[in-house]
Amino acid sequence: MATTAEQACFEAGIKFGSLYHQFAGTPVSPDSTRSLERAMAESIENQPYCESVSVEIDDDRVADAIDHDNGYTELTGSLMTVEMLIEYEDRTVRTRMRMEHGYPLMKLVAVE
């Protein structure tokens, strides 16, 4: 049987998997970053035990990634920073995804 802390961490992993794989490849432009951030956060916040989600898409990175005349690129982990707060029973899990050493690393920040 999983401990409460282990289950809380599992829930955080489920949320990250859902967020990343649901939205990776979504067309994004500098004009659409704020609305996409809100849509991503609100979508994941609907899931059980998810108390808050913060998504920040880097406008400069988006602009730099556009390599054709259509004015958009595909969303990847390299373009965003995500923080989540998961509450499961008496445990709180804080997570973050951001670029580290050239990779969009998802990690546990704290288990309280």
Residue pairs with C-beta under 8 A, 6 or more apart in sequence:
2 10
4 88
4 89
4 90
4 91
5 91
5 93
5 111
7 88
7 89
7 91
8 49
8 86
8 87
8 88
8 89
8 91
8 92
8 93
8 111
9 93
9 108
9 111
11 48
11 49
11 50
11 86
11 88
11 93
12 84
12 86
12 93
12 95
12 108
14 47
15 44
15 47
15 50
15 53
15 84
15 86
15 95
16 82
16 84
16 95
16 97
16 106
18 44
18 47
19 40
19 43
19 44
19 53
19 55
19 82
20 77
20 97
20 106
22 43
23 36
23 40
23 75
24 74
24 75
24 76
24 77
25 74
25 75
26 36
26 74
26 75
27 72
27 73
27 74
27 75
28 36
28 57
28 62
28 72
28 73
28 74
28 75
28 79
29 62
29 66
29 71
29 72
29 73
30 59
30 62
30 63
32 72
33 57
33 59
33 62
36 55
36 57
36 75
37 55
37 56
37 57
37 80
38 55
40 53
40 55
40 82
41 53
41 54
41 55
44 50
44 53
44 84
45 51
45 52
45 53
49 86
49 87
49 88
50 84
50 85
50 86
51 85
51 86
51 87
51 92
52 84
52 85
53 82
53 83
53 84
53 85
54 82
54 83
54 84
55 80
55 81
55 82
56 80
56 81
56 82
57 75
57 79
57 80
58 79
58 80
58 81
61 78
61 79
62 73
62 79
65 73
65 76
65 78
65 79
66 72
66 73
67 73
73 79
76 104
77 97
77 99
77 103
77 104
78 99
78 104
80 97
80 104
81 96
81 97
81 98
81 99
82 95
82 96
82 97
82 98
83 94
83 95
83 96
83 97
83 109
84 93
84 94
84 95
84 96
85 92
85 93
85 94
85 95
86 92
86 93
86 95
87 93
91 111
91 112
92 110
92 111
92 112
93 108
93 110
93 111
93 112
94 108
94 109
94 110
94 111
94 112
95 106
95 107
95 108
95 109
96 106
96 107
96 109
97 104
97 105
97 106
97 107
98 104
98 105
99 105
